[in-house]
Each structure stands twice: as structure tokens, then as C-alpha cells.
Amino acid sequence: MHVPKLRLSRRSITIAVALAGMASLAIGAHAALNKRALDAAKAIATEQDNVVTSHSSRIALVIGNGHYPDASAPLTQPINDARALSAALRRDGFEVDVVEDASRDDMTRAVTRLKSRIRPNSTVMLFFGGYGVQAGRESYMIPVDAAIWREVDVRRQGISIESVLDVMKEQGARTKLVVIDASRRNPYERRFRAFSHGLAPISAPDNALILSSATPGQVAHDSSGLHSVLMTELLNNLGGKTGIEAAFNKTRAAIARSSEGEQVPAVSSSLVEDVNFGASENAGG
């Protein structure tokens, strides 16, 4: 009497076990598919994040102007300096836009390109070598095609250094670095009524560091070397693993010492975090 029940029970157990096994396989396969999909999504997101970071981490605009029609002779050092600094910056992970003998339109377009590349996590550097002129308490980078006869023409023809700093700030650049090697006796000053020797003080906005080749209102004379005195010392100090503020200050001290105080570069800083340089530093600042 009990045998049929036992057989039925065994058959039920067998079927139940089979169904449970199939269900377990289905659940496992579904979980594996979900995990692969999740891993793929994470990989895509990480790759996109890396692209954004590498694109916007360190960027620089480097301008070297040497051939000014109003000057008695071309400036040979600014273009050499621009090329040497660009090479050094690229070794440290900067994406560099280099412009040589730039007209006003060239410089305006270069600043627009810089603006489009700045991201909130960017470390941004501006270098200008050439003639700089102060007008109305601001310092202007002079393009090679500038037609300057009066002080008001400086504002119309030049590109304000402060305006480029404003672009960096407005775009949310994390760190702003400026090197201006333009405190030369400009070929226009004899046309001005007002005294315009050297550059005006350049105020550093938040988290910024500014190096110029001479104290405000002073002129730095060109050496006979391949590079300017400022660039020679700056490249020497960027060569080792060092913070950018220390490199700027060492450059200032070395030039002041070697010139016996005749040329003293100006450093203005509001940095709250430093930027490291060195061959092994290729990540964002």
C-alpha cells in the first residue's frame, strides 16, 4: 500500500530538483550578464573621465613676438624662449598652444582657443615674450602689427594681461600661472607724452602666480644669449622636481644676484596650492 506513494514522492523530488537546478542556472546567468553590463558601464565611464582629465589638466598659451616693424631690430630671444618653454611644459604634461610673431587677430584667436580649453580642474599658464607697455595702470602685450602713436592706441591695439587672467578666472581654472618677459624699452615710448617705462603691477587673482622680468616701472635689457636672462634661469629651475612657486622665487633671486640688483624680476602670488614640475610629474597639477 505504501510503495506507490514512495515512488510518487521520489518522482516529485526528482522533478523539483531538476526545476530548482534550471532556476539556479537561469539566475546565475542573469546575474553574470548584469555584472558584465555593470563592469562595461564602469569601464566606459572611467574612460570618459580619463579623457576629460587629460584634456583639461594642464594647458598653456605661449606667445613669442620678435619682428616688430617699429623696432630698430628684431628681437631674437622671445621666439627662442617660446620654443624652449613649450618643450619644457610638454615634458610636464601641458598641452601647449604656441604662437610666434602674432598679430592682434592671432593673439585674440589664441586667447579664444585657450578659453575653450579651460575646465574647472585646469592648471593654466600664459607666457608672453616681446614688447609690453603699460597704459592706465594695466599692462598690455603688444602684437607685431600694432600701430601705436599715442597711449590710447596701446589699449586699442594691445591685449591686456589682466584680461587673460580674467578669462582664466571666469572659466574656473584651478591654478593660474603667468610669465611675462616683456619689460623692454619699447619703440613707442618716445611718442607718448606720459612716462610709460616698463610694466604696471599685475595683480594676482585667487590661486595665481605671476612672474615678470623686472620690477614694475623698470626695464630689463636683453642679453646676447640665445635666451633671455629670465628664461635661462626659469628653465634651469624648472629642470628639477620642484614646486612652481619655488622655481619662480629661485629665478627672481638668481637674476637679482647675478645682475647685482640692476634687474629684479617681480613675483606676485596668491597660490593656495602649488604645482609640481619634474620629469615624473605628468599628471594634472
C-alpha positions in Angstrom: 0.0 0.0 0.0 2.8 2.4 0.7 5.1 1.5 -2.3 3.2 3.7 -4.9 3.4 6.7 -2.6 7.1 6.2 -2.2 7.6 6.1 -5.9 5.5 9.2 -6.4 7.4 11.0 -3.8 10.8 10.2 -5.4 9.5 11.3 -8.8 8.3 14.6 -7.3 11.6 15.1 -5.7 13.5 14.4 -8.9 11.3 16.9 -10.8 11.6 19.5 -8.1 15.4 19.2 -8.0 15.6 19.5 -11.8 13.4 22.6 -11.8 15.5 24.1 -9.0 18.7 23.5 -10.9 17.3 25.1 -14.0 16.1 28.1 -12.0 19.5 28.4 -10.4 21.3 28.3 -13.7 18.9 31.0 -15.1 19.5 33.2 -12.0 23.3 32.7 -12.3 23.3 33.6 -16.0 21.2 36.7 -15.4 23.5 37.8 -12.6 26.5 37.2 -14.8 25.0 39.3 -17.6 24.2 42.1 -15.1 27.7 42.1 -13.7 29.2 42.2 -17.2 26.9 45.1 -18.1 27.8 46.9 -14.9 31.5 46.4 -15.5 31.2 47.6 -19.0 29.4 50.7 -17.9 32.0 51.5 -15.3 34.8 51.0 -17.8 33.1 53.4 -20.3 32.6 56.0 -17.5 36.2 55.7 -16.4 37.5 56.0 -19.9 35.4 59.2 -20.4 36.6 60.6 -17.1 40.2 60.0 -18.1 39.7 61.7 -21.5 38.2 64.8 -19.8 41.0 64.8 -17.2 43.8 64.5 -19.7 42.2 67.1 -21.9 41.8 69.8 -19.3 44.5 69.0 -16.7 47.4 71.3 -17.8 47.2 73.8 -20.6 49.4 76.7 -21.8 49.3 79.5 -24.2 52.8 80.5 -25.2 53.4 83.6 -27.4 56.8 84.8 -28.7 56.9 88.0 -30.7 60.1 89.2 -32.2 59.6 91.0 -35.5 58.1 94.5 -34.8 58.2 96.9 -37.8 58.6 99.9 -35.4 61.6 98.4 -33.7 65.2 99.2 -34.9 66.0 95.5 -35.0 64.2 92.2 -34.5 64.0 90.6 -31.0 65.7 87.2 -31.4 65.1 85.9 -27.9 61.3 85.8 -27.5 60.8 83.2 -30.2 63.6 81.0 -28.9 62.2 81.4 -25.4 58.7 80.4 -26.5 60.0 77.3 -28.2 62.2 76.2 -25.3 59.5 76.8 -22.7 56.9 74.9 -24.8 59.2 71.9 -24.9 59.7 72.0 -21.1 56.0 72.4 -20.5 55.1 69.5 -22.8 57.5 67.2 -20.9 55.5 68.1 -17.8 52.2 67.1 -19.3 51.0 70.5 -20.6 49.0 70.8 -23.8 50.7 73.9 -25.4 49.4 76.3 -28.0 52.4 78.2 -29.4 52.0 81.4 -31.4 55.0 83.2 -33.0 55.1 86.8 -34.3 51.4 87.1 -33.6 49.2 89.8 -35.0 46.4 91.2 -32.9 44.0 88.8 -34.6 46.3 85.9 -34.0 46.5 86.8 -30.3 42.8 87.3 -30.0 42.1 83.9 -31.6 44.7 82.2 -29.4 43.0 83.6 -26.2 39.7 82.4 -27.5 41.2 78.9 -28.1 42.6 79.0 -24.5 39.2 79.9 -23.2 37.5 77.0 -24.9 40.0 74.5 -23.4 39.9 75.6 -19.8 38.0 73.3 -17.4 37.4 73.8 -13.7 40.3 71.5 -12.8 42.8 73.1 -15.2 46.2 74.4 -14.4 46.6 77.2 -16.9 49.8 79.0 -17.9 50.3 82.1 -20.1 53.7 83.1 -21.4 54.4 86.2 -23.4 57.8 87.3 -24.7 58.1 90.5 -26.8 57.2 94.2 -26.1 54.9 95.1 -23.2 53.5 98.5 -22.5 51.7 99.9 -19.5 48.7 102.2 -20.0 46.2 103.3 -17.4 47.6 101.0 -14.7 47.3 98.0 -16.9 50.0 96.0 -18.7 49.5 95.1 -22.4 51.1 92.5 -24.6 51.8 94.1 -28.0 51.2 92.3 -31.2 53.7 92.6 -34.1 51.2 94.5 -36.3 50.3 97.2 -33.7 50.1 100.7 -35.0 50.9 102.8 -31.8 51.2 106.5 -31.9 49.5 107.5 -28.7 48.9 105.9 -25.3 45.3 105.3 -26.2 46.5 103.1 -29.1 48.0 100.7 -26.6 44.6 99.9 -25.2 43.2 99.5 -28.7 46.0 97.5 -30.2 47.4 95.6 -27.3 46.0 92.6 -25.3 45.7 93.2 -21.6 47.4 90.7 -19.4 44.7 91.2 -16.8 42.0 90.4 -19.4 43.6 87.0 -20.0 43.7 86.4 -16.2 40.0 87.3 -16.1 39.3 84.7 -18.8 41.1 82.0 -16.7 39.1 83.0 -13.6 35.8 83.2 -15.4 36.3 79.7 -16.9 37.1 78.3 -13.4 40.7 77.5 -13.9 42.0 76.0 -10.6 45.6 77.4 -10.9 46.7 80.4 -13.0 50.3 80.9 -13.9 51.7 83.8 -15.9 55.2 84.5 -17.1 55.8 87.9 -18.8 59.2 88.6 -20.4 58.3 92.0 -21.9 59.8 94.7 -19.7 61.9 96.1 -22.5 62.3 99.6 -23.6 59.6 99.8 -26.2 59.9 101.5 -29.5 56.8 103.6 -29.0 57.5 105.5 -25.8 59.1 108.5 -27.5 55.7 109.1 -29.0 53.9 109.3 -25.6 53.5 112.4 -23.5 53.3 110.4 -20.3 56.1 108.3 -18.9 55.4 104.6 -19.6 58.6 102.9 -18.6 58.3 99.1 -18.0 55.1 97.4 -17.0 52.4 98.2 -14.4 52.0 96.0 -11.4 49.9 92.9 -12.3 47.6 91.8 -9.5 47.2 88.1 -8.9 43.6 86.8 -8.7 42.8 83.9 -6.4 45.2 81.0 -6.6 47.5 82.6 -9.2 51.3 83.1 -9.6 52.8 85.8 -11.8 56.4 86.3 -12.8 57.6 89.2 -14.8 61.2 90.0 -15.9 61.5 93.3 -14.0 60.1 95.3 -11.1 57.1 97.4 -12.2 58.2 100.5 -13.9 61.7 99.2 -14.6 63.3 98.0 -17.9 65.2 94.7 -18.4 67.9 94.9 -21.0 68.4 92.0 -23.4 71.5 89.8 -23.1 73.4 88.5 -26.1 72.5 84.9 -25.4 70.1 82.5 -27.2 67.6 83.0 -24.4 66.7 85.9 -22.2 68.1 86.0 -18.7 64.6 85.3 -17.3 64.0 82.3 -19.5 67.5 80.9 -18.9 67.1 80.9 -15.1 63.5 79.8 -15.3 64.3 76.7 -17.4 67.2 75.9 -15.0 64.8 76.0 -12.1 62.0 74.0 -13.8 64.5 71.3 -14.7 64.4 69.5 -11.3 61.4 68.3 -9.3 60.2 71.5 -7.7 57.1 73.5 -7.0 56.3 76.3 -9.4 56.4 79.0 -6.7 59.8 77.9 -5.5 61.0 77.9 -9.2 59.7 81.4 -9.7 61.3 82.7 -6.5 64.6 81.0 -7.2 64.6 82.6 -10.7 64.0 86.0 -9.2 66.8 85.6 -6.6 69.3 84.3 -9.2 68.8 87.2 -11.6 68.8 89.8 -8.8 72.1 88.3 -7.5 73.8 87.9 -10.9 72.9 91.5 -12.0 73.9 92.9 -8.6 70.4 94.3 -8.2 70.1 96.0 -11.6 67.4 93.6 -12.7 65.0 92.2 -10.2 62.1 90.2 -11.5 58.7 90.6 -9.9 56.8 87.7 -8.4 53.2 88.1 -7.3 51.5 85.1 -5.6 48.1 84.2 -4.2 48.7 80.4 -4.5 46.9 78.2 -2.1 48.2 75.0 -3.7 51.5 74.6 -5.5 52.1 73.0 -8.9 54.9 70.4 -9.1 57.3 70.2 -12.0 59.7 67.5 -12.9 60.1 64.7 -15.5 57.9 62.3 -13.5 55.1 64.7 -13.0 52.8 64.2 -16.0 49.5 64.2 -14.2 47.3 67.1 -13.5 48.5 69.9 -11.3 
